[in-house]
Amino acid sequence: MQHVKIPQDRIGVLIGEGGATMREIEERAEVRLDIDSETGAVAIESVGDPMLGLKGPEIVEAIGRGFAPEDALALLDDEMMMLELVDVDAATRNKNDLERKKGRLIGENGRTRELMAELTGAEVVIYGTTVGAIGAPQQVEVVRSAVEMLLDGAPHGAVYSFLERKHNELKQPGMEYHQFTG
């Protein structure tokens, strides 16, 4: 049995209308969820295929970190799909710095977050103090790199160029563009 703690405001999303989301997770991931709505603690017990059961905690954590249930359930669609979380708080000095860096990650009218998702093919969510990505390992790695570039203060234009280049590499496997320094 594994345990995941999620924020209070995400418990309703995890349960779903009339318990529909919870039942779908239990059915598709072959797990049993025991949700404590007072504390946000979720106990996840595998009741079927142990490999599917390993995805149960990831699905619950993804929903807790702001993903829509259908995006979190995509973790079951392919064994290579993964959830990656980047802790924005770890790269900040104080609350004002956190808000500023979150603003850089979201971008004007959400454009930066949208571009990260669009150009990598991963689902990208910014919630609380984390940036979450669900996708194939290569997609998630590109999102992580772009997030780290923005947190380190790289200009948005440079990050967008990086994302465009990686988008073209992901689109044409074997035709990667290699930049040699020298």
TORPA-4810 file (N, C-alpha, C, O; in nm, 3 decimals):
<nodes>
NODE_1_0.084_-0.118_0.000_0.000_0.000_0.000_0.088_0.124_0.000_0.187_0.131_0.073_M
NODE_2_0.051_0.221_-0.083_0.126_0.346_-0.089_0.036_0.461_-0.046_-0.087_0.453_-0.054_Q
NODE_3_0.100_0.569_-0.001_0.026_0.684_0.047_0.071_0.810_-0.027_0.190_0.831_-0.050_H
NODE_4_-0.027_0.891_-0.065_-0.001_1.019_-0.132_-0.086_1.123_-0.062_-0.203_1.098_-0.031_V
NODE_5_-0.028_1.240_-0.038_-0.104_1.349_0.023_-0.129_1.454_-0.085_-0.037_1.497_-0.154_K
NODE_6_-0.255_1.495_-0.098_-0.289_1.595_-0.199_-0.355_1.714_-0.131_-0.412_1.700_-0.022_I
NODE_7_-0.350_1.832_-0.194_-0.412_1.951_-0.135_-0.565_1.935_-0.122_-0.628_1.867_-0.202_P
NODE_8_-0.621_1.998_-0.019_-0.766_1.992_0.009_-0.850_2.028_-0.113_-0.951_1.964_-0.140_Q
NODE_9_-0.807_2.132_-0.186_-0.889_2.179_-0.298_-0.885_2.085_-0.419_-0.954_2.110_-0.518_D
NODE_10_-0.806_1.978_-0.414_-0.801_1.883_-0.525_-0.874_1.752_-0.492_-0.886_1.666_-0.579_R
NODE_11_-0.921_1.737_-0.369_-0.990_1.614_-0.328_-1.118_1.593_-0.409_-1.146_1.482_-0.455_I
NODE_12_-1.194_1.700_-0.427_-1.317_1.691_-0.505_-1.290_1.647_-0.649_-1.368_1.572_-0.707_G
NODE_13_-1.181_1.694_-0.706_-1.144_1.656_-0.843_-1.108_1.507_-0.846_-1.145_1.436_-0.940_V
NODE_14_-1.034_1.461_-0.745_-0.995_1.321_-0.738_-1.117_1.229_-0.725_-1.123_1.124_-0.789_L
NODE_15_-1.213_1.270_-0.644_-1.333_1.188_-0.625_-1.424_1.197_-0.747_-1.476_1.095_-0.794_I
NODE_16_-1.443_1.317_-0.799_-1.528_1.336_-0.916_-1.675_1.339_-0.877_-1.711_1.310_-0.763_G
NODE_17_-1.758_1.376_-0.973_-1.901_1.386_-0.948_-1.960_1.249_-0.917_-1.956_1.158_-0.999_E
NODE_18_-2.013_1.236_-0.797_-2.071_1.109_-0.754_-1.969_0.997_-0.741_-2.006_0.880_-0.742_G
NODE_19_-1.842_1.031_-0.730_-1.737_0.930_-0.716_-1.691_0.871_-0.848_-1.619_0.771_-0.850_G
NODE_20_-1.733_0.931_-0.960_-1.704_0.875_-1.093_-1.554_0.868_-1.123_-1.506_0.767_-1.174_A
NODE_21_-1.481_0.975_-1.092_-1.337_0.977_-1.122_-1.264_0.872_-1.039_-1.179_0.800_-1.090_T
NODE_22_-1.298_0.865_-0.910_-1.235_0.768_-0.821_-1.260_0.625_-0.873_-1.168_0.543_-0.876_M
NODE_23_-1.383_0.596_-0.912_-1.416_0.462_-0.964_-1.338_0.431_-1.092_-1.292_0.319_-1.112_R
NODE_24_-1.325_0.531_-1.180_-1.252_0.510_-1.305_-1.105_0.480_-1.278_-1.047_0.392_-1.341_E
NODE_25_-1.045_0.554_-1.184_-0.904_0.529_-1.148_-0.891_0.387_-1.091_-0.801_0.312_-1.128_I
NODE_26_-0.982_0.352_-0.999_-0.977_0.220_-0.937_-0.989_0.109_-1.041_-0.918_0.008_-1.035_E
NODE_27_-1.080_0.128_-1.136_-1.106_0.027_-1.238_-0.989_0.015_-1.336_-0.940_-0.095_-1.362_E
NODE_28_-0.944_0.129_-1.390_-0.840_0.125_-1.493_-0.702_0.093_-1.439_-0.624_0.025_-1.506_R
NODE_29_-0.669_0.140_-1.318_-0.535_0.114_-1.261_-0.535_-0.010_-1.171_-0.430_-0.049_-1.119_A
NODE_30_-0.650_-0.072_-1.154_-0.665_-0.190_-1.069_-0.610_-0.165_-0.928_-0.527_-0.239_-0.877_E
NODE_31_-0.661_-0.057_-0.868_-0.623_-0.019_-0.732_-0.749_0.010_-0.651_-0.859_0.020_-0.706_V
NODE_32_-0.732_0.023_-0.521_-0.840_0.068_-0.433_-0.790_0.194_-0.365_-0.681_0.196_-0.308_R
NODE_33_-0.872_0.299_-0.370_-0.836_0.427_-0.309_-0.912_0.446_-0.179_-1.034_0.425_-0.173_L
NODE_34_-0.840_0.485_-0.076_-0.902_0.520_0.051_-0.865_0.666_0.076_-0.752_0.697_0.112_D
NODE_35_-0.963_0.756_0.056_-0.938_0.900_0.061_-0.987_0.957_0.193_-1.104_0.941_0.229_I
NODE_36_-0.898_1.024_0.264_-0.934_1.096_0.386_-0.953_1.242_0.347_-0.856_1.316_0.331_D
NODE_37_-1.079_1.284_0.332_-1.106_1.420_0.284_-1.072_1.527_0.387_-1.065_1.645_0.353_S
NODE_38_-1.050_1.489_0.512_-1.011_1.586_0.615_-0.865_1.626_0.600_-0.831_1.744_0.610_E
NODE_39_-0.778_1.528_0.575_-0.634_1.555_0.571_-0.576_1.559_0.430_-0.467_1.613_0.410_T
NODE_40_-0.646_1.502_0.333_-0.594_1.495_0.197_-0.506_1.373_0.176_-0.443_1.358_0.071_G
NODE_41_-0.502_1.283_0.276_-0.422_1.161_0.263_-0.499_1.058_0.181_-0.618_1.036_0.202_A
NODE_42_-0.428_0.996_0.086_-0.489_0.895_0.001_-0.405_0.768_0.010_-0.286_0.769_-0.021_V
NODE_43_-0.467_0.659_0.053_-0.400_0.529_0.057_-0.436_0.456_-0.072_-0.554_0.447_-0.108_A
NODE_44_-0.335_0.403_-0.140_-0.356_0.336_-0.268_-0.308_0.192_-0.255_-0.191_0.166_-0.229_I
NODE_45_-0.402_0.099_-0.273_-0.370_-0.043_-0.261_-0.391_-0.111_-0.395_-0.499_-0.099_-0.454_E
NODE_46_-0.291_-0.181_-0.443_-0.301_-0.255_-0.569_-0.386_-0.379_-0.547_-0.361_-0.456_-0.454_S
NODE_47_-0.487_-0.398_-0.632_-0.575_-0.515_-0.617_-0.576_-0.603_-0.741_-0.648_-0.703_-0.746_V
NODE_48_-0.497_-0.566_-0.842_-0.494_-0.644_-0.966_-0.352_-0.653_-1.016_-0.261_-0.689_-0.942_G
NODE_49_-0.334_-0.621_-1.142_-0.203_-0.623_-1.206_-0.108_-0.529_-1.132_-0.132_-0.409_-1.126_D
NODE_50_0.001_-0.583_-1.074_0.093_-0.499_-0.997_0.158_-0.388_-1.080_0.189_-0.281_-1.027_P
NODE_51_0.180_-0.414_-1.210_0.241_-0.310_-1.294_0.145_-0.192_-1.313_0.187_-0.076_-1.311_M
NODE_52_0.017_-0.222_-1.332_-0.082_-0.115_-1.342_-0.094_-0.044_-1.207_-0.107_0.078_-1.201_L
NODE_53_-0.089_-0.122_-1.099_-0.102_-0.067_-0.965_0.007_0.034_-0.931_-0.015_0.124_-0.850_G
NODE_54_0.124_0.019_-0.994_0.233_0.115_-0.971_0.199_0.254_-1.024_0.252_0.354_-0.976_L
NODE_55_0.111_0.259_-1.124_0.072_0.388_-1.182_-0.033_0.460_-1.096_-0.051_0.581_-1.108_K
NODE_56_-0.102_0.385_-1.007_-0.206_0.444_-0.923_-0.159_0.565_-0.843_-0.222_0.670_-0.850_G
NODE_57_-0.049_0.553_-0.766_-0.002_0.669_-0.690_0.037_0.787_-0.779_0.017_0.902_-0.742_P
NODE_58_0.092_0.758_-0.897_0.129_0.865_-0.990_0.005_0.940_-1.039_0.005_1.062_-1.051_E
NODE_59_-0.101_0.865_-1.068_-0.226_0.926_-1.115_-0.283_1.017_-1.006_-0.323_1.130_-1.034_I
NODE_60_-0.286_0.967_-0.883_-0.338_1.047_-0.770_-0.252_1.171_-0.750_-0.305_1.280_-0.729_V
NODE_61_-0.119_1.154_-0.756_-0.030_1.268_-0.738_-0.048_1.371_-0.850_-0.048_1.491_-0.824_E
NODE_62_-0.065_1.323_-0.973_-0.085_1.413_-1.087_-0.212_1.497_-1.068_-0.211_1.618_-1.092_A
NODE_63_-0.320_1.433_-1.024_-0.444_1.507_-1.000_-0.422_1.607_-0.886_-0.471_1.720_-0.891_I
NODE_64_-0.350_1.565_-0.783_-0.318_1.654_-0.671_-0.232_1.772_-0.712_-0.238_1.876_-0.647_G
NODE_65_-0.153_1.759_-0.817_-0.065_1.866_-0.864_-0.129_1.948_-0.975_-0.060_2.025_-1.042_R
NODE_66_-0.261_1.932_-0.996_-0.333_2.022_-1.085_-0.375_1.966_-1.220_-0.440_2.036_-1.296_G
NODE_67_-0.340_1.843_-1.251_-0.380_1.786_-1.380_-0.527_1.746_-1.377_-0.581_1.708_-1.274_F
NODE_68_-0.591_1.756_-1.493_-0.728_1.708_-1.508_-0.723_1.556_-1.500_-0.625_1.496_-1.544_A
NODE_69_-0.827_1.492_-1.446_-0.826_1.346_-1.434_-0.797_1.273_-1.566_-0.725_1.173_-1.566_P
NODE_70_-0.853_1.321_-1.678_-0.829_1.252_-1.806_-0.682_1.261_-1.847_-0.629_1.169_-1.909_E
NODE_71_-0.615_1.373_-1.814_-0.471_1.385_-1.843_-0.390_1.293_-1.753_-0.293_1.230_-1.798_D
NODE_72_-0.428_1.284_-1.626_-0.358_1.195_-1.532_-0.376_1.049_-1.573_-0.283_0.970_-1.562_A
NODE_73_-0.495_1.013_-1.619_-0.522_0.875_-1.660_-0.445_0.838_-1.787_-0.430_0.719_-1.818_L
NODE_74_-0.395_0.937_-1.860_-0.313_0.910_-1.978_-0.185_0.835_-1.939_-0.122_0.773_-2.024_A
NODE_75_-0.148_0.841_-1.812_-0.031_0.766_-1.764_-0.049_0.615_-1.786_0.050_0.541_-1.792_L
NODE_76_-0.173_0.570_-1.798_-0.202_0.428_-1.819_-0.199_0.390_-1.967_-0.193_0.271_-2.000_L
NODE_77_-0.204_0.488_-2.056_-0.216_0.461_-2.199_-0.092_0.397_-2.260_-0.101_0.323_-2.358_D
NODE_78_0.024_0.425_-2.202_0.150_0.377_-2.257_0.245_0.360_-2.139_0.255_0.448_-2.053_D
NODE_79_0.314_0.248_-2.135_0.403_0.225_-2.020_0.518_0.324_-2.013_0.582_0.337_-1.909_E
NODE_80_0.545_0.395_-2.123_0.653_0.495_-2.123_0.608_0.631_-2.070_0.691_0.716_-2.037_M
NODE_81_0.476_0.651_-2.061_0.426_0.781_-2.012_0.471_0.799_-1.868_0.469_0.706_-1.788_M
NODE_82_0.512_0.923_-1.836_0.560_0.949_-1.701_0.518_1.087_-1.652_0.486_1.176_-1.730_M
NODE_83_0.519_1.101_-1.520_0.488_1.228_-1.454_0.619_1.284_-1.402_0.697_1.214_-1.337_L
NODE_84_0.644_1.410_-1.431_0.764_1.479_-1.382_0.719_1.606_-1.312_0.638_1.682_-1.366_E
NODE_85_0.771_1.629_-1.193_0.739_1.751_-1.119_0.866_1.830_-1.095_0.968_1.774_-1.055_L
NODE_86_0.860_1.961_-1.119_0.973_2.050_-1.091_0.930_2.142_-0.979_0.828_2.210_-0.989_V
NODE_87_1.008_2.145_-0.872_0.978_2.229_-0.756_1.030_2.370_-0.781_1.150_2.396_-0.774_D
NODE_88_0.938_2.462_-0.808_0.974_2.601_-0.836_1.025_2.668_-0.708_1.116_2.751_-0.713_V
NODE_89_0.967_2.631_-0.596_1.003_2.691_-0.467_1.152_2.672_-0.436_1.214_2.759_-0.374_D
NODE_90_1.208_2.559_-0.478_1.349_2.531_-0.451_1.441_2.630_-0.523_1.557_2.647_-0.483_A
NODE_91_1.392_2.694_-0.628_1.473_2.787_-0.706_1.445_2.933_-0.671_1.486_3.023_-0.743_A
NODE_92_1.375_2.955_-0.560_1.339_3.093_-0.523_1.395_3.130_-0.386_1.427_3.044_-0.304_T
NODE_93_1.407_3.261_-0.364_1.460_3.311_-0.238_1.351_3.347_-0.138_1.369_3.332_-0.017_R
NODE_94_1.237_3.394_-0.189_1.128_3.435_-0.101_0.995_3.430_-0.178_0.992_3.392_-0.295_N
NODE_95_0.887_3.468_-0.111_0.753_3.461_-0.172_0.742_3.548_-0.298_0.681_3.506_-0.396_K
NODE_96_0.799_3.669_-0.294_0.793_3.756_-0.411_0.867_3.695_-0.530_0.821_3.702_-0.644_N
NODE_97_0.983_3.635_-0.502_1.061_3.570_-0.606_0.983_3.452_-0.664_0.986_3.429_-0.785_D
NODE_98_0.914_3.377_-0.578_0.832_3.264_-0.623_0.724_3.312_-0.719_0.705_3.254_-0.826_L
NODE_99_0.653_3.418_-0.682_0.546_3.471_-0.767_0.601_3.520_-0.901_0.540_3.499_-1.005_E
NODE_100_0.718_3.586_-0.898_0.780_3.637_-1.020_0.818_3.522_-1.113_0.793_3.526_-1.233_R
NODE_101_0.880_3.419_-1.055_0.923_3.306_-1.138_0.803_3.226_-1.191_0.807_3.177_-1.304_K
NODE_102_0.699_3.214_-1.110_0.578_3.147_-1.160_0.520_3.227_-1.276_0.473_3.170_-1.374_K
NODE_103_0.523_3.359_-1.265_0.476_3.446_-1.373_0.555_3.425_-1.501_0.498_3.422_-1.610_G
NODE_104_0.687_3.411_-1.487_0.772_3.385_-1.605_0.736_3.250_-1.668_0.734_3.238_-1.791_R
NODE_105_0.708_3.150_-1.585_0.675_3.017_-1.636_0.539_3.014_-1.705_0.521_2.946_-1.806_L
NODE_106_0.445_3.089_-1.650_0.310_3.093_-1.708_0.311_3.178_-1.834_0.253_3.140_-1.936_I
NODE_107_0.377_3.293_-1.828_0.384_3.383_-1.942_0.258_3.467_-1.954_0.159_3.445_-1.884_G
NODE_108_0.265_3.565_-2.042_0.151_3.655_-2.062_0.033_3.577_-2.117_0.043_3.511_-2.220_E
NODE_109_-0.080_3.585_-2.046_-0.203_3.512_-2.081_-0.181_3.361_-2.093_-0.251_3.294_-2.168_N
NODE_110_-0.081_3.308_-2.019_-0.056_3.164_-2.020_0.020_3.115_-2.142_0.030_2.994_-2.164_G
NODE_111_0.073_3.207_-2.221_0.136_3.171_-2.349_0.260_3.083_-2.333_0.279_2.990_-2.412_R
NODE_112_0.345_3.108_-2.235_0.467_3.029_-2.218_0.434_2.885_-2.182_0.490_2.791_-2.239_T
NODE_113_0.342_2.867_-2.088_0.300_2.731_-2.050_0.239_2.660_-2.171_0.267_2.542_-2.195_R
NODE_114_0.155_2.731_-2.246_0.092_2.673_-2.365_0.196_2.628_-2.467_0.185_2.520_-2.524_E
NODE_115_0.296_2.713_-2.490_0.400_2.678_-2.587_0.480_2.556_-2.542_0.515_2.471_-2.624_L
NODE_116_0.509_2.547_-2.412_0.580_2.429_-2.362_0.500_2.303_-2.394_0.556_2.203_-2.439_M
NODE_117_0.369_2.308_-2.371_0.284_2.193_-2.396_0.274_2.165_-2.547_0.288_2.051_-2.591_A
NODE_118_0.249_2.270_-2.623_0.228_2.257_-2.767_0.352_2.203_-2.839_0.341_2.114_-2.923_E
NODE_119_0.468_2.258_-2.807_0.589_2.221_-2.880_0.652_2.090_-2.833_0.732_2.031_-2.906_L
NODE_120_0.618_2.044_-2.714_0.674_1.917_-2.667_0.576_1.802_-2.683_0.617_1.687_-2.693_T
NODE_121_0.447_1.833_-2.685_0.346_1.728_-2.691_0.310_1.675_-2.554_0.226_1.585_-2.542_G
NODE_122_0.371_1.728_-2.449_0.341_1.686_-2.312_0.229_1.774_-2.256_0.206_1.885_-2.303_A
NODE_123_0.161_1.723_-2.155_0.065_1.804_-2.081_0.145_1.879_-1.975_0.226_1.819_-1.905_E
NODE_124_0.124_2.010_-1.963_0.201_2.091_-1.868_0.105_2.168_-1.780_0.013_2.234_-1.829_V
NODE_125_0.126_2.159_-1.647_0.042_2.228_-1.550_0.131_2.300_-1.449_0.232_2.246_-1.404_V
NODE_126_0.092_2.422_-1.416_0.161_2.496_-1.310_0.060_2.515_-1.199_-0.044_2.579_-1.217_I
NODE_127_0.091_2.458_-1.082_-0.002_2.458_-0.970_0.078_2.471_-0.841_0.174_2.397_-0.819_Y
NODE_128_0.038_2.563_-0.756_0.108_2.581_-0.629_0.253_2.617_-0.653_0.282_2.718_-0.718_G
NODE_129_0.343_2.536_-0.603_0.486_2.564_-0.620_0.554_2.465_-0.714_0.676_2.451_-0.711_T
NODE_130_0.476_2.396_-0.796_0.535_2.298_-0.888_0.490_2.318_-1.032_0.384_2.374_-1.060_T
NODE_131_0.575_2.272_-1.122_0.540_2.260_-1.263_0.536_2.110_-1.289_0.632_2.039_-1.260_V
NODE_132_0.425_2.063_-1.344_0.411_1.921_-1.373_0.404_1.898_-1.522_0.349_1.979_-1.596_G
NODE_133_0.460_1.784_-1.566_0.453_1.746_-1.706_0.421_1.597_-1.714_0.478_1.516_-1.641_A
NODE_134_0.329_1.563_-1.802_0.298_1.423_-1.830_0.325_1.401_-1.979_0.271_1.471_-2.064_I
NODE_135_0.409_1.302_-2.007_0.440_1.271_-2.146_0.543_1.161_-2.155_0.575_1.096_-2.055_G
NODE_136_0.594_1.142_-2.275_0.702_1.045_-2.297_0.830_1.103_-2.235_0.839_1.224_-2.215_A
NODE_137_0.927_1.018_-2.205_1.049_1.067_-2.139_1.118_1.184_-2.212_1.163_1.278_-2.147_P
NODE_138_1.125_1.179_-2.347_1.190_1.287_-2.420_1.112_1.418_-2.406_1.170_1.525_-2.391_Q
NODE_139_0.978_1.408_-2.411_0.893_1.526_-2.400_0.910_1.591_-2.263_0.925_1.712_-2.252_Q
NODE_140_0.907_1.507_-2.160_0.916_1.555_-2.023_1.053_1.618_-1.997_1.064_1.717_-1.924_V
NODE_141_1.157_1.561_-2.056_1.293_1.615_-2.039_1.305_1.754_-2.101_1.370_1.842_-2.045_E
NODE_142_1.242_1.774_-2.217_1.245_1.905_-2.282_1.170_2.007_-2.196_1.216_2.120_-2.180_V
NODE_143_1.055_1.968_-2.140_0.980_2.059_-2.051_1.067_2.096_-1.931_1.077_2.214_-1.895_V
NODE_144_1.131_1.996_-1.869_1.216_2.022_-1.753_1.327_2.120_-1.788_1.355_2.213_-1.713_R
NODE_145_1.390_2.099_-1.901_1.500_2.188_-1.944_1.450_2.330_-1.966_1.515_2.426_-1.924_S
NODE_146_1.334_2.344_-2.031_1.277_2.477_-2.056_1.243_2.547_-1.924_1.268_2.666_-1.907_A
NODE_147_1.185_2.472_-1.831_1.150_2.528_-1.699_1.277_2.573_-1.627_1.281_2.682_-1.570_V
NODE_148_1.380_2.489_-1.629_1.505_2.525_-1.562_1.569_2.648_-1.626_1.625_2.733_-1.556_E
NODE_149_1.560_2.658_-1.759_1.614_2.777_-1.828_1.543_2.902_-1.779_1.607_3.003_-1.748_M
NODE_150_1.409_2.897_-1.773_1.331_3.013_-1.729_1.361_3.047_-1.583_1.372_3.165_-1.548_L
NODE_151_1.373_2.945_-1.498_1.403_2.968_-1.357_1.542_3.028_-1.339_1.566_3.104_-1.245_L
NODE_152_1.633_2.994_-1.430_1.769_3.049_-1.423_1.777_3.188_-1.485_1.884_3.249_-1.485_D
NODE_153_1.665_3.239_-1.538_1.662_3.375_-1.589_1.685_3.390_-1.738_1.706_3.501_-1.785_G
NODE_154_1.681_3.281_-1.813_1.700_3.290_-1.958_1.587_3.372_-2.020_1.473_3.365_-1.974_A
NODE_155_1.619_3.451_-2.123_1.513_3.528_-2.191_1.411_3.434_-2.254_1.445_3.325_-2.300_P
NODE_156_1.284_3.477_-2.255_1.179_3.394_-2.312_1.209_3.356_-2.457_1.183_3.243_-2.498_H
NODE_157_1.264_3.448_-2.535_1.296_3.421_-2.675_1.392_3.304_-2.690_1.376_3.221_-2.779_G
NODE_158_1.492_3.298_-2.602_1.590_3.188_-2.607_1.522_3.055_-2.573_1.552_2.952_-2.633_A
NODE_159_1.431_3.057_-2.477_1.359_2.936_-2.438_1.267_2.892_-2.551_1.257_2.773_-2.580_V
NODE_160_1.199_2.987_-2.615_1.111_2.954_-2.727_1.192_2.892_-2.842_1.147_2.797_-2.905_Y
NODE_161_1.311_2.947_-2.870_1.397_2.892_-2.975_1.440_2.749_-2.941_1.440_2.661_-3.027_S
NODE_162_1.474_2.727_-2.814_1.511_2.594_-2.766_1.394_2.497_-2.788_1.413_2.386_-2.837_F
NODE_163_1.273_2.541_-2.750_1.154_2.456_-2.765_1.127_2.425_-2.912_1.091_2.312_-2.946_L
NODE_164_1.142_2.525_-2.999_1.122_2.503_-3.144_1.220_2.400_-3.197_1.182_2.309_-3.271_E
NODE_165_1.348_2.414_-3.158_1.451_2.321_-3.203_1.420_2.179_-3.155_1.428_2.083_-3.232_R
NODE_166_1.383_2.167_-3.028_1.351_2.035_-2.972_1.224_1.977_-3.036_1.213_1.856_-3.055_K
NODE_167_1.129_2.065_-3.068_1.006_2.022_-3.134_1.040_1.955_-3.267_0.988_1.848_-3.300_H
NODE_168_1.129_2.018_-3.343_1.170_1.961_-3.471_1.245_1.830_-3.453_1.229_1.738_-3.533_N
NODE_169_1.326_1.819_-3.348_1.398_1.695_-3.320_1.301_1.584_-3.283_1.315_1.470_-3.328_E
NODE_170_1.201_1.616_-3.198_1.103_1.515_-3.156_1.018_1.469_-3.272_0.975_1.354_-3.278_L
NODE_171_0.992_1.562_-3.366_0.907_1.532_-3.480_0.975_1.438_-3.579_0.909_1.355_-3.642_K
NODE_172_1.108_1.450_-3.592_1.181_1.370_-3.689_1.292_1.291_-3.620_1.408_1.329_-3.626_Q
NODE_173_1.256_1.181_-3.556_1.359_1.101_-3.490_1.467_1.058_-3.590_1.436_1.018_-3.702_P
NODE_174_1.591_1.067_-3.549_1.701_1.032_-3.637_1.752_1.150_-3.717_1.858_1.141_-3.779_G
NODE_175_1.678_1.260_-3.717_1.718_1.378_-3.792_1.754_1.492_-3.697_1.736_1.609_-3.730_M
NODE_176_1.803_1.457_-3.579_1.833_1.556_-3.478_1.938_1.655_-3.525_2.032_1.619_-3.597_E
NODE_177_1.922_1.777_-3.484_2.017_1.882_-3.511_2.112_1.888_-3.393_2.068_1.910_-3.280_Y
NODE_178_2.240_1.869_-3.417_2.336_1.873_-3.307_2.415_2.001_-3.314_2.470_2.036_-3.419_H
NODE_179_2.422_2.070_-3.204_2.498_2.193_-3.197_2.634_2.161_-3.138_2.643_2.114_-3.025_Q
NODE_180_2.737_2.185_-3.213_2.871_2.159_-3.164_2.935_2.290_-3.121_2.934_2.388_-3.195_F
NODE_181_2.989_2.289_-3.003_3.061_2.409_-2.958_3.207_2.388_-2.987_3.260_2.279_-2.967_T
NODE_182_3.271_2.491_-3.033_3.412_2.467_-3.062_3.480_2.578_-3.119_3.599_2.569_-3.148_G
</nodes>
